[in-house]
């Protein structure tokens, strides 16, 4: 308990700091553009599937059994490919976000370490996602503004 009472620490919202960086809007714009391209491809694929499905439904009674079975299998394969592509897009977007955000996270991490050393803090807590139960107001302090100044190079 004595060690905890002597600790000097700060706290910030990591997400707030990252969003305050000028590069953040550029990263978000690139991610939105990439998402738009993926969504356009998904829509194109769905239109193709829907057209083939409508055609199949309208003409299935005219097809011999082997053609009807073949076309049904083709539709099923298209649907499976569509589901697989949507999963692939989700994974690709997650990876793209992580890759594009990495330099921003590194910048915040470096600034936090600098502030920690300069202000002789033992650590800085991230208040995002309620990872803590409570912060004693006399032992910890909000260092968000100070950290933003470090990030701006002031």
SEVO-745517 format. One line per field, with one value per residue (C-alpha): residue number from 1; residue in three letters; y, z, x. Coordinates in Angstrom, 1 decimal. Example, Ala and Ser with C-alpha at 12.3 -4.5 7.8 and 13.67 -1.06 7.14 Angstrom:
REM residues 2
num = (1:2)
residuo = (ALA:SER)
north = (-4.5:-1.1)
up = (7.8:7.1)
east = (12.3:13.7)
This chain:
REM residues 154
num = (1:2:3:4:5:6:7:8:9:10:11:12:13:14:15:16:17:18:19:20:21:22:23:24:25:26:27:28:29:30:31:32:33:34:35:36:37:38:39:40:41:42:43:44:45:46:47:48:49:50:51:52:53:54:55:56:57:58:59:60:61:62:63:64:65:66:67:68:69:70:71:72:73:74:75:76:77:78:79:80:81:82:83:84:85:86:87:88:89:90:91:92:93:94:95:96:97:98:99:100:101:102:103:104:105:106:107:108:109:110:111:112:113:114:115:116:117:118:119:120:121:122:123:124:125:126:127:128:129:130:131:132:133:134:135:136:137:138:139:140:141:142:143:144:145:146:147:148:149:150:151:152:153:154)
residuo = (UNK:UNK:UNK:UNK:UNK:UNK:UNK:UNK:UNK:UNK:UNK:UNK:UNK:UNK:UNK:UNK:UNK:UNK:UNK:UNK:UNK:UNK:UNK:UNK:UNK:UNK:UNK:UNK:UNK:UNK:UNK:UNK:UNK:UNK:UNK:UNK:UNK:UNK:UNK:UNK:UNK:UNK:UNK:UNK:UNK:UNK:UNK:UNK:UNK:UNK:UNK:UNK:UNK:UNK:UNK:UNK:UNK:UNK:UNK:UNK:UNK:UNK:UNK:UNK:UNK:UNK:UNK:UNK:UNK:UNK:UNK:UNK:UNK:UNK:UNK:UNK:UNK:UNK:UNK:UNK:UNK:UNK:UNK:UNK:UNK:UNK:UNK:UNK:UNK:UNK:UNK:UNK:UNK:UNK:UNK:UNK:UNK:UNK:UNK:UNK:UNK:UNK:UNK:UNK:UNK:UNK:UNK:UNK:UNK:UNK:UNK:UNK:UNK:UNK:UNK:UNK:UNK:UNK:UNK:UNK:UNK:UNK:UNK:UNK:UNK:UNK:UNK:UNK:UNK:UNK:UNK:UNK:UNK:UNK:UNK:UNK:UNK:UNK:UNK:UNK:UNK:UNK:UNK:UNK:UNK:UNK:UNK:UNK:UNK:UNK:UNK:UNK:UNK:UNK)
north = (0.0:2.4:2.0:2.8:5.9:7.2:6.6:9.6:8.9:10.6:9.5:10.1:8.9:7.2:7.3:11.0:11.7:9.6:11.4:14.8:14.1:15.8:12.5:10.9:12.5:11.4:7.8:7.8:9.2:6.4:3.8:5.2:5.1:1.5:0.6:2.2:0.1:-3.0:-2.1:-1.4:-4.8:-6.5:-4.6:-5.6:-9.2:-9.1:-7.6:-10.4:-13.1:-11.5:-11.3:-15.0:-16.0:-14.2:-15.7:-19.2:-18.8:-17.5:-20.3:-23.3:-25.1:-24.9:-26.5:-30.2:-31.6:-31.6:-27.9:-27.0:-28.8:-27.2:-23.7:-24.3:-25.4:-22.3:-20.1:-21.9:-21.4:-17.7:-17.3:-19.1:-17.0:-13.9:-14.9:-15.8:-12.4:-10.5:-12.3:-11.5:-7.8:-7.6:-9.1:-6.9:-3.8:-4.7:-5.3:-2.0:-0.1:-1.5:-0.9:2.7:3.5:2.1:5.3:7.3:4.9:5.0:8.8:8.9:6.2:8.1:11.4:9.6:8.2:11.6:13.2:10.4:11.0:14.9:15.0:12.2:10.1:6.4:5.6:7.0:5.2:4.9:5.7:4.2:1.4:1.8:-0.3:1.1:1.2:4.5:7.1:8.9:12.6:13.6:11.0:10.9:13.8:14.2:14.8:14.9:18.6:18.2:15.2:17.0:19.8:17.2:15.8:19.3:19.7:22.5)
up = (0.0:0.8:-2.7:-4.3:-2.2:-3.4:-7.1:-9.4:-12.4:-15.1:-17.2:-20.7:-23.2:-25.8:-28.4:-27.9:-28.4:-31.6:-33.0:-32.2:-34.5:-37.9:-39.6:-38.2:-40.7:-43.5:-42.3:-41.9:-45.4:-46.8:-44.9:-46.0:-49.6:-49.3:-47.6:-50.5:-53.0:-51.1:-50.8:-54.5:-55.3:-52.9:-54.5:-58.0:-56.9:-55.3:-58.4:-60.5:-58.1:-58.0:-61.8:-62.1:-59.4:-61.0:-64.4:-62.7:-61.0:-64.2:-66.4:-64.2:-65.4:-69.0:-68.1:-68.2:-64.8:-65.4:-66.4:-63.5:-61.1:-62.7:-62.5:-58.9:-58.0:-59.7:-57.6:-54.5:-55.3:-56.0:-52.7:-50.9:-52.6:-51.7:-48.0:-48.1:-49.7:-47.1:-44.4:-46.3:-46.6:-42.8:-42.2:-44.8:-43.3:-39.8:-41.1:-43.1:-40.1:-37.9:-40.4:-41.1:-37.5:-36.4:-37.0:-35.1:-32.1:-32.2:-32.1:-29.1:-27.4:-27.8:-26.6:-23.6:-22.7:-23.1:-20.8:-18.3:-18.1:-18.2:-15.5:-13.4:-13.6:-12.8:-15.4:-17.5:-17.5:-20.5:-19.4:-22.5:-22.1:-18.4:-17.8:-14.3:-11.5:-10.0:-10.0:-6.8:-7.7:-5.4:-6.7:-10.4:-12.8:-16.3:-18.5:-21.8:-22.5:-21.6:-23.8:-26.7:-26.3:-26.5:-29.6:-31.2:-30.3:-27.9)
east = (0.0:2.8:4.3:0.9:0.4:3.8:3.1:2.8:0.7:-1.3:-4.3:-5.5:-8.0:-5.7:-8.5:-9.0:-5.2:-5.1:-8.1:-6.6:-3.6:-3.8:-2.9:-6.0:-8.4:-6.1:-6.0:-9.8:-10.3:-8.0:-10.0:-13.3:-12.1:-10.9:-14.2:-16.1:-14.2:-15.0:-18.6:-18.9:-17.5:-19.9:-22.8:-21.7:-21.4:-24.8:-26.4:-24.8:-26.1:-29.6:-29.8:-28.8:-31.2:-34.1:-33.2:-33.0:-36.4:-38.1:-36.7:-36.1:-39.3:-37.9:-34.6:-33.8:-32.9:-29.1:-29.1:-31.3:-29.0:-25.9:-27.4:-28.5:-24.9:-23.6:-25.9:-24.9:-21.2:-21.7:-23.4:-20.6:-18.0:-19.9:-20.0:-16.3:-15.5:-17.4:-15.3:-12.2:-13.2:-13.7:-10.3:-8.6:-10.2:-9.1:-5.5:-5.6:-6.8:-4.1:-1.4:-2.5:-3.0:0.4:2.4:-0.2:-0.1:3.7:3.7:1.3:3.4:6.6:5.0:3.6:7.0:8.5:5.9:6.3:10.0:9.8:7.1:8.6:5.4:5.6:3.0:0.1:-3.2:-5.5:-9.0:-10.6:-13.1:-13.2:-10.1:-9.9:-12.5:-11.5:-8.7:-8.0:-8.2:-5.3:-2.8:-3.5:-4.0:-5.4:-2.4:-4.3:-3.6:0.1:0.4:-1.3:1.3:4.1:2.5:2.4:6.1:5.6)
